[in-house]
């Protein structure tokens, strides 16, 4: 998970990313330990050409074989927006989510691809 925002770190709860992972894990059918995250606050960014002064949150979710089916993405999208609006009190019009489906052959860890590690 990568969350980019022009909001300050102080404007987000300190546990935002772990909370998001606990929320997503069951819906994505993945253990919490399988998630990695990056939170980048205070970014110079804009939703649209000249809106840098307005709150903007861009969530990028990369997962192995989770987003192959467009119906799964359609199912998850409103749930994630609900999390941001209900749990983090963000306006949904300031949020963009990208879903990236990855192949286990395209991720390296411990000198091997994830596909190789899973084959053990």
Secondary structure, 3 states (H helix, E strand, C coil): CEEEECCCHHHCCCCHHHHHHHHHHHHHCCCHHHCCCEEECCCCCCCCCCCCCCCCEEEEEEEECCCCCHHHHHHHHHHHHHHHHHHCCCCHHHEEEEEEEECHHHCEECCEEHHHHHHC
